[in-house]
Each structure stands twice: as structure tokens, then as C-alpha cells.
Amino acid sequence: MNYLLLTNDVETHSIYYNTLRDETGYKVYKQAIPYLLDLYEKNNIKSTFFITGYIAQLYPGVVKMIADNGHEVACHGLTHEVEKAFDTLSLEDQISHLKEAKKILEDISNQEVISFRAPALRVNKDTPRALEEAGFKIDSSISPQRLDFFFSFGSIEKIKRLISPRKIYFTSNENLARRGNSKIIELPVSSFSLPFVGSLMRYNNLLFRILKSFLVIEAKYFGTAINYYMHPTEFIDEYSKEKMKVNRRSKSFLKYIFADIVRRKMKLKNLGAPAKLLYKQFILDINNNGFETVTIKEYCKIKGFL
Ligand SMILES: [Zn+2]
């Protein structure tokens, strides 16, 4: 059997405004999540939702809806603030952020929360230990063979991922991107140079489909799971006629140009209704390829890791 993991990162980051906004979180709650849950129900899909503690506290209904529909509630950190990314936090702070977010999500969902994806996929040498200490079992923050250059934050740390495994594995105690003896299971995010994510699907659908064909062949011959992710905020269009200055998140000029200005321009393409259409097409197409769609937790059980 071939497996497709459709995962979603639930947060208040506005793609249009390039910043965190509670108003965007409200649209995620009222528009994007109901849309996704309906789409998944119609297509018999169980999905994993990585949710920040912040949006869970702001709109607990988001977590309730997801849990009530039988999907996996997973953790996307306590906050998505760039200054509090996991690779900038001490071991103690990583543990306390993880514990707090886990408690918030478990209290609302009545589910045990054991899966984690770091905001912006930023982790460091302390993250495997922090995850173990906070009671997590699964990580999905490693994107093997993905080339980021200046387009994302924490790209130096991400260079380690150029040789990380493509199939499910137990991580080392110091590095989520390597096999080892820790108790943490890594479920790599599908990528090959380019990441297999919603923004590629919207920005260049041809490249996305080429990458998908490659991943389908890899899955069939090597038994790799396809692990795709997108953000519910991609189904929201916040376009406004007012001219705006792009919010600067980094002091470095290069980072500002690539990770803020250029990246934002790319990410604005096909937001909202066109994104819904592209996602539907992708789901139809993958169904025709005979893939089973399960949650990350379920996949780990099927593979005997949990
Ligand atoms: Zn995120």
C-alpha cells in the first residue's frame, strides 16, 4: 500500500500582510478550517493538523472542530513569532514551550498530542531531547534534500538536511536530520530540491506536478510516504487595494530582500479560490493513483514505529 499524508499547519500568519494577525486567525477559524474539513470528509481523508498554541487559545473552536471530525491534533509550537523560533531557544525554553502548547491542545481536544512540526521547520541540536522530555513521539520538521538558500529563515541549520533520510526513521539524540537511538520518530516532509508544499502548488503548478510524479514513483518503488503540507491561510484571500509596505522580519538586508519581499511576491499567487481548485485537483489525482490517506500518528502505527 502507498501512503499520502496530507498535513496542515494552522497558525495566524497572514501571507498577504507577511505578519501574524489575529484577524487572519479568525478567518482560518471561520472560513479555511470548515472548508478543509468538508473537503476531507467528502474524500474520505484523515489528516494531521499542526496547530500553534497561540491560535488554539485564541479560537479553541478550531481545535474542537478538527478533533470532532476525527483528525489528528498535533503541535506547531506555542507561537509562530520569528524571534521565538525553536532554533533560537534554549533547551529549557523549548521544553516549556512544548509542554505548554501540548497542554493547551490536549485540554481542548481531549486527544493525546504526540506529533510536532516546528514553525518554519526551524529546529536545532536540542530539539530531539526537548521533544522527548515534553512527551512527544513524532516529529515532522525535516525536509530532506530541500534547497532554501536565502528564501527562508534558519537556512544555515537547514543545510544539515541535504543528506537526511527520506523514509520514516528514529532520530539521533542531537540531530533530527540523522538516524539514531532516540525515541523520536521522524516523518520527513516530502521534497527534492523543491518542497512539496502548498506554496509550490500555487506558484508553479507544472513544477509541482513534476515533483509529484517523482514522489509517486519513489513511493511505489521504495515505500516512501508522501508527506505534503499546506496552510489553511492559503485558502484565504486578504487582498486589499491599499498600497502597503512589506513587513520586515529580519535585520539582514539579503534576508529582507529574499525571505520577505521576493518570497512574499511568490507566495501571493493563486491564494483563496484558485488554491481551493488546485488542491481539489491534486486530491483527485492522488486518489486515482491508489494512495491511502491517513494521519501521521496512524502511519507510524501501520509501519510498526508506534
Ligand atoms: Zn507554520
Boltz pocket constraint, residues with backbone or C-beta under 6 A from the ligand:
constraints:
  - pocket:
      binder: B
      contacts: [[A, 9], [A, 11], [A, 76], [A, 80], [A, 118], [A, 119], [A, 120]]
      max_distance: 6.0
